[in-house]
Amino acid sequence: MELKEIGEFGFIERFSPEFKSLLTKNVFGIGDDCAILPMNDTEDLLVTTDMLIEDIHFLREKITPWQLGYKSVAVNLSDLAAMGATPIGTFLSIAIPPGVDVEYLDELMKGYHAISDRYQTPLLGGDTTKSVKHLAINVCAIGKCPKGQAKLRSGAQAGDVVCVTGSLGDSAGGLQVLLNQLESNEDTYYLLKKHHQPEPRIELGETLVNLNRVHSMMDISDGIASDLKHILKASGKAAKIELNKLPISDQLKRVSQQQNWQPEELAVGGGEDYELLFTLESSLLEPLQRLFLEQFGQTVFPIGVIEKGEPEIHWVKEGKKVQFGKTGFNHFQ
């Protein structure tokens, strides 16, 4: 059997149950965006790690070293945001192949510092080694949140509204701009920036963690077709998602029309949007939208509802059920 037949999460499921017996009281491991460790009487420590590999997660000739340094931190801070944590610090491990000069690495670390400074997240250590061929960057991020309040994937309840914090598909559109070498204009620049320089939703996560009627949460890294299924499986619920309610930017719509792309497919299966995906009690939706407009100048977007049933997504468009085959990003396919 090849790994592409089961994917990364199928692989994880093969060994993760054996490690659950090693967990001590109040420690949560594999299964959410971060591990949770007791820190003191009022706070929990959250830990996450993510890896970026050249030619898999980025094309070195298509991204500036500054952008790469920025993105390597952003994707990890997004995991902290996904559970409502405030960042404390990061650790960087980097494998450097021949041909990468010191000036390139200087620029990479300037990007790393820019986002670290923005979110007051110091670099605390790490490891540097040689690589035979590809540049590899692994970041471990740690954060804190109020004790017992971290948002998990397992709390979704029937009747919850499924929401996202921003437009979907822009990063996937940016990748297509790169791969197809599209002409630069305001719209393609916007999509490229979304792909190369995602913004972790730290402040939004810190707000949502304090709301008891927000029942489950994660970030969107592989696309909602894949990521929502993690919430459904952990919660033992189904979901109905309305494709016509997906928040799609005007920029993506215009470029999609010009290039004959299907923006809904990019929004559902593209991944790397790093918006927050969460479920909440329906009565909280309008007050939360007002709160977000007042505090952040943006709203949240309801895209469907949680239902009783087997963990699967029922896609609907203009009131009619549709077959939608997008499954989200899979590293091994």
ABEGO torsion letter per residue (X at the ends): XBAAAAEAAAAAAAAAAAAAAABBBGBBBBGBABBBBBABAABBBBBBBBBBBBGAABBAAABBAAAAAAAAAAAAAAAAAAAGBBBABBBBBBBBBBGBBAAAAAAAAAAAAAAAAAAGBBBAEEBBBBBAABBBBBBBBBBBBBBGABBBAAABBBGBBBBBABBBGAAAAAAAAAAAGBBBBAAAAAAAAAAABBBBBAAAAAAAAABAABABBBBBAAEAAAAAAAAAAAAGBBBBBBAAABBBBAAAAAAAAAAGBBAAAAAAAAEGAGBBBBBBBAAAAAAAAAAAAAAAGBBBBBAEBBBBEBBBBBBBBGGBBBBBABAEBBAAX
